[in-house]
Amino acid sequence: MTLFLRRISQWLGRWPIALATCCVLAGIVLLPSLGGPGLWEPQERQLSDRIAPPLDAPTPPTPPGASSPPPGDDACLRAPPKDAAARTLTPRAIQLGRDTFGDDDTGRRLPLALLGLVTVLAAAGTAIRIGGARAGIVTTVVLLAMPLLTLQSRMLTSEIGTACGASLIVFALVGFSRLARGALWMALDAALCAIALVAGLALAFCGGGALLGLVVPLGAFAAAGSLGVPLFVNLVQRRPALSHLPALLAALAAATLVAVLAYQLYDLQELSSRLPPHSRELFGQAVVPNGCWSSALGAIWRPEDDLRFIYDSSFEQIAYGTFPWGILAPIAMFGLLRASDRGHRMIGAVTLAWAGAAWLASEAFQRKVGFTIWAGFPALAIAIGVWLDSLLVRRASGDRDAMPSGAILIALFVGLAVLDLGKDMQSFAEKLTSLFVSDSIPYPTQAHLLGLPTKLWVLLLGMLAGTGFALSMSLWRMGTDATERSMRKLADVATIVALAATIVLATFWSFAWQPGLAVHLSSKELFETYNELRDTSRDPASLAYRNTVPPRHDPLVIMGDLGQAPHFYTDTKPEPVTSRDQVVAALKRPNAVFALAAQTELCPIHREMEDKPYYVVDDRNTRSLLLSNRLDGTEDKNPLATMIVHAPPPSIPYRPKGRVVFDKKIELLGWDIPKQIDRGDKFEVVTYFKILCPERDAAAPGAVIKDDKCSTVGGAWTILLHVDGPLRLRDGDHKPIKDRCPTSTWKVGDYIIDRHTMSTGGGSFPAGRYEVWIGFFTGTSPNFRNMPVSAAPSDMRDTVDRVKISTITLE
C-alpha cells in the first residue's frame, strides 16, 4: 500500500499530470448539474430577471432617463452610466450565458462556473510554480472545499470575477519574477504570463473595479516585493535584477490607481466652517468626498459611512466561507515567511499581503459603498497548498526538521478551532446561506441529507478533515524502530483521510448543500410538483381520449411576484391574481385547480375556505405553498388540517376533572402526555383546546348570540409549558400550533390541537417526578403577563395563572 501511494505521489509530481488533475477535479466539482438547483428566491431570481430576462419575454418599458442618467448642475453622476465597465462582470456573464449557452438556469450559471474553474487553475498554477506539482493539487483541493469558491461559481449572486482576475494577476506577476530557463521556454512562459496578466487585469477591473479588483493584487505583490526597491539595490551591486522588475511595476500601477481613485472620489475645498463633518484637512485644504459616480471604483463613494457594517464585518464571511482550512492559513503564511527557500518566503509574503489587502479593501468598500464579497480566499488556498506540500515532502524524504516547532500545538489549535467554528455554523446557519447577499436568508430547518440535518454534514466533514490534519501533525515521528514507523504510517493515513474528506466536502457544496437548500429556497420544486400532478382528466378510463386530444392542463393560479420562474419551470400559462379572495374563489371551483400562495396566507385561506376541501400538495418551499382542491397522486401536507378542526376531537386520552378556562375564551379539553420517560429521550405534549364565546356563556337562557358578536382571543399569545421538578426542562414555552396561526386568528367554535416535542436532557439530568403546568403568556422578560385562569379546579391552579395537568416520572 505504501509503495502504491508512493508511486501515485511520484506520478502526480509531474506538473502536466498535476495540472490536468487540478482541471479534472475543478471540472467535476464546478460544472455538472448547474441547472439542477432552482434559483434561490428572491435573491437569485430577481437578479436573473433584471439582468437577463427570457429572450421571448416582453421588454419592460425603460423609465425616462434610466438608461443614461443626466448629470447634476456640477456634472456629477448620481447613478452608473450606460457604458460603465467596472464591477459589471457578473451581469455581463449572466447575459453572455443566456445568449450563448441557453436561456435557462444552466446557461446563466455556466460563465460563472468557468470563471471559478479559471480561478482554481490560476491558484494551482501559482502553487505549482513555487511549491511544485503536488502543491498545486493540494491548493486545488483546499480551494474547492471553500464555499466562497464553489458556491460562488454556481450561484448568480456572485463576485467570482474579482477573485478570478486577482488570481490571474498574481499568477502572472509571480511567473514574470520566476521565468523558466532556456530561451524557448522563457519565451513561452513570458507569453503565458502576459496573456494571464492582460486577462486578469480585464476580469479584475470588470469584476471588482480598481479598488477591489486591481489595487488589492497589485498592491499585495508590490508590498511583498518591497515595492521594487531590491531592483535598484541589485543594479547598484551589479547583480541580476530582472526578477524584481514586476514588483516595481506593480507598485507604480497600484500607486497610479490609488491616485486616480482619490482624484475621482474626493474634491479639494477651501477650509470653512460650512464643511461637512466627514471632511479631512490636507496641506491647508479640506478633502471632501464628492458623492459622484467613479468610473474607476465602479460605484459611488458615499460621504457618510454605512453603520450597518462594522470594521470587522468581513470576519464572519471569511471564517464561514473558507471553512475548514481557512483556519490554517495564517499558520501556513507565517511558516512560509520563515522558510529557507526564497520562493516560499516570497509566496508567503504575497499571500499574506493579498489576503490582508483584500480584507482592508472589503471593509472600506462596505462602509462607503455597499455589500461586497471578500475576494482574498485564493491566497489562503495557495499558502496552505505550498506550506502543506513542503511539509509532506520533507517528511517523505526523512528530514528530521520536517515538522515545524510546536506541531502538536498547531494540531490542537486547528482541531479545536474547526470544532468551535463548525458548532457556530450549526447555531448561525443563516450566515452560511447568506454568504453572497447583504440580507439574511433563513436556513431551512427542514433540509435533511441521509436522515441528518444538512447543516450538520458541514460540521461532520469539516471535523473529519480537521481531525485528519491534527492527527497527521501530532502522530508523525522520525526514527527507525517499529513504533516510530507505525506512527508515521498512521500519520500518512490521517493525511489521506484529511484530503479525502476535503474532496468530499467540495462535492458536498455542489451536489448536496446547494441543491438540497434549493428545494426549500426556490420555487422550482413547486412547479415540478405541479407538472407531475396537472392533468385534464382524473379518470384512468379516459387514457385513450387523452392520447388523441391535446392536453389542457389544470389551471395554475399564482398570488405574488415569482418573476420569470413560471416561464422556466412550467409550460402552463399561469393565472396571476392579486388577492387572497381570488385564490379562495379559484380553489372553490368545481374543476381541479392548483394555486401558489405565500406560506403566511395559509391561515387566512384556511379560514375562508370554511368547509370546502382544499389541500397542501407541496410545502417544502420556505416562502410559498402549492395548494389544490384535488388530492390525486399525492398526500395532504396541510398542517392546519390536524391543528384547527371544526368538530370535537374523537379521542382525548386525559381530561381535567373540572372545567378549565383561560380568560373565558379558551377551554382546555384535555391532553396526551406520557407518564414515564427516560433521560435523554424526546417526548410529545399534545393539548386540546376549544375556543369559546364569553358573551354566549353569560347570556340569559335562550338568548341568541351570533359568532360575529363574540369577543376574540386576540393578541399573539405564547403557550406556557413548564415541566418542573429537580430542574425545569428547557424549551417548553412555544408558539401554539407551530406558529402557523396566531391566537388572534382563532375563532369561536374552533378546536385547537397543539403538538410540541420536548427533550429531557442528557443522562446527567436529575431523575425524579416532574409536574407539567400549562397556560398562556405574552410579553418579554421581565414584563411577562399570563392570561388569567377564569375557571379551574382549585387543586390544578396556582397563584400565577398556571394549570397543572400531569406528572411525569423521569428515570
Buried (B, 14 or more C-beta within 10 A) or exposed (E): EEEEEEEEBEEBBEBEEBBEBBBEBBBBBBBBEBBBBBBBBBBBBBBBBEBBBBEEEEEEEEEEEEEEBEEEEEEEBEEBEEEBBBBBBBBBBBBBBBEEBEBBBBBBBBBBBBBBBBBBBBBBBBBBBBBBBBBBBBBBBBBBBBBBBBBBBBBBBBBBBBBBBBBBBBBBBBBBBBBBEEEEEEEEBBEBBEEBBEBBBBBBBBBBBBBBBBBBBBBBBBBBBBBBEBBEEBEEEEEEBEBBBBBBBBBBBBBBBBEBBEEBBBBEBEEEEEBEEEBEEEEEBBBBBBBBBBBBBBBBBBBEEEEEBEEEBBEBBBBBBBBBBBBBBEBBBBBBBEBEBEBBBBBBBBBBBBBBBBBBBBBBBBBBBBBBBBBBBBBBBBBBBBBBBBBBBBBEEEEEEBBBEEBEEBBBBBBEBBBEBBEBBBEBBEBBBBBBBEEEBEBBEEBBBEEEBBBBBBBBBBBBBBBBBBBBBBBBBBEEEEEEEEBBBBBBBBBEBBBBBBBBBBBBBBBBBBBBBBBBBBBBBBBBBBBEBBBBBEEEEEEEEBEEEEEEBBBBBBBBEBBBBBBBBBEBEBBBBEEBEBBBBBBBEEEBBBBBBBBEBBBBBBBBBEEEEBBBBBBBBBBBBBBBBBBEEBEBBBBBBEBBBEEEBEEBEEEBEEEBBBBBBBBBBBBBBEEEBEBEEEBEBBBBBBBBBBBBEEEEEEEEBEEEEBBBBEEEBBBBBBBBBEEEBEEBBBBBBEEBBBBEBBBBEBBBBBBBEBBBBEEEBEBEEBBBBBBBBBEEEEEEEBBEBBEBEEEBBEEEBBBBBBBBBBE
